[in-house]
C-alpha cells in the first residue's frame, strides 16, 4: 500500500462518450428533470393550498413529492453538467457524499411507499375505522420512521465506505456515484462493504416490499367483492398502476445493489429507471390521475381567476 498513489478524484463516463449523443441526452434529461421538479412541486403546493387534501393520504403524497425532488436532484444536475463538460471529474469526498444522499433518498422512498400502501389498505379494508387508525401522530411516526430508516441505512454503508482507499484506476462506468460502482475501484478489501450493502439493501427492500404486496393483496381481495363492474375496473386500474411503478422501482434497485457490479450498459439503464424515471412518474400515477387532485386544481384556478378579476 505504501507504493501505491492514492487518487483524490473519479471520472464519470456517463451514458455515452459520443458528443452528439451527449447533446441529445442533455436535452432529454433536462426536460425530464424540469418536468419532475414542476410535477412534484405543483403537487406539494396543491396539497398545502387546498384544505380538502389535508388527509393522511395526501400527507404521505406531499412527503413523497418532496422526496422525489431531492432524489432526482442528487444525481441529475451533475449528470447534466457532465453532458456539456470535457472534464467529468468528481472528488472522492464528493462522490461518497453523492452516494450518501442517493441511498438516503432511495431507502426513504421504499419505506414511504410501504407506509402509503398501508394507508390505502386501511382506507379500503377498514373504511369506518380509517380516521381512527390513521390519526395524526401515527402518520407523523410512520413518515419520521421512513426518513430515519433511510438515513441510518445510508449512514452505515457510507461510513464504512470512507475507510476504503482508492489507488486507481479512477474511471467510473456510470453517470453517478453509487457504492456498487465504487467498490471495484478500491485497492482495499471490499468484501465487508459489499456484504453490508447487499444485506442492508435486501433486508430493507424485501421487508418494505413484502408489506406493500401484503397491503395490495388485501386491497385486491376487497375490490373483488365490489358488485359494480365499473367500480372493480377502476380500482384494478389504480392498483395495477401503483404496483407497476413499485415493482419497477424495487426490481431495478434490488438488482443494482445486490448483484455484483459489472459496469455494463444494463446497470446504467436500471439506474435511470429507479433514480430518474420513478421521480417523474410518481406524481402522475399517485396524484394527477386522482379525481380529488383534479378537483383541487380546478378550485385553486377558479380562486385565482376570481382574485385577478
CORWO-V357128 format. One record per residue. N is the residue number from 1. OMEGA is omega as a letter, one per 30 degrees, with the letter a starting at -180 (NA if undefined). D_FIRST is the distance of its C-alpha to the first C-alpha in Angstrom with 1 decimal. Layout:
n = {N N}
omega = {OMEGA OMEGA}
d_first = {D_FIRST D_FIRST}
//
This chain:
n = {1 2 3 4 5 6 7 8 9 10 11 12 13 14 15 16 17 18 19 20 21 22 23 24 25 26 27 28 29 30 31 32 33 34 35 36 37 38 39 40 41 42 43 44 45 46 47 48 49 50 51 52 53 54 55 56 57 58 59 60 61 62 63 64 65 66 67 68 69 70 71 72 73 74 75 76 77 78 79 80 81 82 83 84 85 86 87 88 89 90 91 92 93 94 95 96 97 98 99 100 101 102 103 104 105 106 107 108 109 110 111 112 113 114 115 116 117 118 119 120 121 122 123 124 125 126 127 128 129 130 131 132 133 134 135 136 137 138 139 140 141 142 143 144 145 146 147 148 149 150 151 152 153 154 155 156 157 158 159 160 161 162 163 164 165 166 167 168 169 170 171 172 173 174 175 176 177 178 179 180 181 182 183 184 185 186 187 188 189 190 191 192 193 194 195 196 197 198 199 200 201 202 203 204 205 206 207 208 209 210 211 212 213 214 215 216 217 218 219 220 221 222 223 224 225 226 227 228 229 230 231 232 233 234 235 236 237 238 239 240 241 242 243 244 245 246 247 248 249 250 251 252 253 254 255 256 257 258 259 260 261 262 263 264 265 266 267 268 269 270 271 272 273 274 275 276 277 278 279 280 281 282 283 284 285 286 287 288 289 290 291 292 293 294 295 296 297 298 299 300 301 302 303 304 305 306 307 308 309}
omega = {a a a l a a a l l l a a l a a l l a a l l l l l l l a a l l l a l l l l a a a l l l l a l a a a a a l a l a a a a l l a l l l l l l a l l a a a l a a l l l l l a l a a l a a a l a l l l a a l l l l a l l l a a l l a l l a l l l l l l l l l l a a a l a a a a a l a a l a a l l l l a l l l l l a a l l a l a a a a a l l l a l a l a a a g a a l a a l l l l a l l a a a a a l l l a a l a l l l a a a a l a a a a a l a l l l l a l a a l l l a l l l a a l a a l l l l a l a l l l a a l a a l l a a l l a a a a l l a a l a l a a a a l l l l l a l l a a a a a a a l a a l l a a a a l a a l l l l l l l l a l l l a l l a a l NA}
d_first = {0.0 3.8 5.4 5.3 8.3 9.1 12.6 15.5 18.2 19.3 22.2 24.8 26.8 29.7 32.6 33.5 32.6 36.3 37.7 41.2 39.8 37.7 40.8 42.7 39.9 39.9 43.7 43.4 40.7 42.3 45.5 43.8 42.1 45.4 47.4 44.9 45.2 49.0 49.6 47.7 48.8 52.4 52.1 51.0 53.9 56.4 55.5 55.7 58.9 61.0 62.1 62.8 59.1 58.3 57.7 54.8 54.1 53.8 51.9 49.1 49.5 49.2 45.8 44.8 45.8 43.9 40.8 41.1 41.2 38.0 36.4 37.2 36.4 32.8 32.0 35.1 35.3 31.8 32.6 35.9 34.2 31.8 34.9 36.3 33.2 31.5 28.2 27.2 24.1 23.3 20.7 18.1 20.2 23.3 22.1 21.4 24.7 26.6 25.3 26.5 30.0 30.2 29.6 31.8 34.6 34.4 34.4 37.2 39.2 39.1 40.4 43.0 44.3 44.9 46.8 48.9 49.7 50.9 53.0 54.7 55.2 57.0 59.1 60.2 60.6 61.8 63.5 65.9 63.2 60.7 61.2 61.2 58.0 56.1 56.9 55.1 53.0 51.8 50.8 48.9 47.1 46.2 44.8 43.0 41.4 40.3 38.5 37.0 35.7 34.1 32.5 31.2 29.8 28.0 26.8 25.3 23.4 22.1 21.2 18.9 17.5 16.6 13.9 12.0 9.3 10.4 8.8 12.1 14.8 16.5 19.9 21.6 24.6 26.7 28.9 27.3 24.2 24.4 21.8 22.5 21.5 18.3 16.8 16.5 14.4 11.6 8.3 9.0 12.0 15.0 17.7 18.9 19.1 20.9 23.3 24.0 24.8 26.9 28.7 29.5 30.7 32.8 34.3 35.2 36.2 38.3 40.0 41.1 42.0 44.2 45.9 46.7 48.0 50.1 51.6 52.5 53.9 56.3 57.1 58.0 60.2 62.0 62.4 64.1 66.8 67.7 71.2 70.9 69.3 68.5 66.7 64.8 63.8 62.6 60.6 59.0 58.1 56.4 54.5 53.4 52.0 50.1 48.7 47.7 45.6 44.1 43.3 41.7 39.5 38.4 38.2 36.0 33.7 33.3 32.7 29.9 28.1 28.7 28.2 24.8 24.1 24.9 25.4 29.0 32.0 33.4 30.6 31.5 35.1 34.9 32.8 35.7 38.1 36.8 35.3 38.0 41.2 41.5 41.9 44.5 46.7 46.7 49.3 51.4 51.3 51.6 53.7 55.6 57.1 58.5 62.2 61.7 59.1 61.5 64.4 62.3 61.5 65.2 66.2 63.8 65.0 68.6 68.0 66.4 69.4 71.8 70.1 70.0 73.6}
//
